[in-house]
Structures are given as C-alpha cells and as structure tokens.
C-alpha cells in the first residue's frame, strides 16, 4: 500500500497526514471524524475558514470532499462531518 508524506504534492496540492482520534455517530448515517494533524509544525500553522472542505482519503481506496465542522479558532483538533 502506498503512503504519502506530509507536504508531498498530489495533483499540485500539498498533503497533510492526520490521525483520527474519535468517531462520533451524529445520526443514523452521519458521522463526525475528529483528527489531529500528525506533524506538530503543520498542526501549529494550520488555518482554515468556515465553509471550507478537505479532500479526505484512505490510501489505496480513494478520496472524498468533506466539510470542516470544527471551530476555525481552534485548528489543533479538526472535525469533519
């Protein structure tokens, strides 16, 4: 299985690896995935604005756009719903 290093470019877009810390069932078919950016320097530099999305992927499976649902003022822990 291929792996991607933080900062590696895929289709001209830099990547970040994260670790999923918690999965919350929000409804019958809706989940929130809480994660932390693996690289401490990238975690500190991470910024986003309300309404932005991330392309989330599983190596060897594919990727999907998912909205950021955590607070932009606290980017140390990210939520995707």
C-alpha positions in Angstrom: 0.0 0.0 0.0 1.4 3.4 -0.9 1.9 6.1 1.7 2.1 9.9 1.4 4.4 12.1 3.5 3.1 15.3 4.9 3.8 18.1 2.5 4.1 15.8 -0.5 2.3 17.2 -3.6 -0.6 15.3 -5.2 -2.1 16.9 -8.3 -0.3 20.2 -7.2 -1.9 20.2 -3.8 0.2 19.8 -0.6 -0.9 16.9 1.7 -1.2 16.5 5.4 -1.4 13.2 7.3 -3.7 13.1 10.3 -4.6 10.6 12.9 -8.3 10.0 13.6 -8.8 10.4 17.4 -12.5 9.9 17.7 -15.6 9.0 15.6 -19.0 10.3 16.7 -22.3 8.9 15.3 -24.4 12.1 14.8 -27.4 10.4 13.2 -28.4 7.2 11.5 -26.0 7.8 8.6 -23.9 10.8 9.7 -20.6 10.7 11.5 -18.1 13.3 12.7 -14.4 12.3 12.4 -12.1 14.2 14.9 -8.5 14.2 13.9 -5.1 15.7 14.7 -2.5 16.7 12.1 0.5 14.4 12.7 3.3 16.9 12.1 3.5 19.4 15.1 4.7 22.2 13.0 2.0 21.8 10.4 -0.6 21.5 13.2 0.6 24.8 14.6 0.5 26.5 11.2 -2.9 25.0 10.2 -5.6 27.6 9.4 -9.0 27.3 7.8 -12.1 29.4 7.3 -15.8 28.4 7.9 -17.3 26.6 4.9 -14.0 25.1 3.7 -13.6 21.5 2.8 -10.8 19.0 2.9 -10.2 16.1 0.5 -10.1 13.1 2.8 -8.7 9.9 1.5 -7.8 6.4 2.6 -4.6 5.1 0.9 -5.4 2.7 -1.8 -9.2 3.3 -1.6 -10.0 6.9 -2.8 -10.9 10.3 -1.5 -14.0 12.5 -1.0 -14.6 16.2 -0.1 -15.8 16.6 3.4 -16.6 19.9 5.2 -14.7 21.1 8.2 -17.1 21.4 11.1 -14.7 22.3 14.0 -14.0 25.8 15.2 -11.6 27.7 12.9 -10.2 29.4 16.0 -9.0 26.0 17.4 -7.3 24.2 14.5 -5.3 21.9 16.7 -8.1 19.4 16.5 -10.1 19.0 13.3 -13.7 17.8 12.9 -15.1 16.6 9.5 -18.8 15.9 9.2 
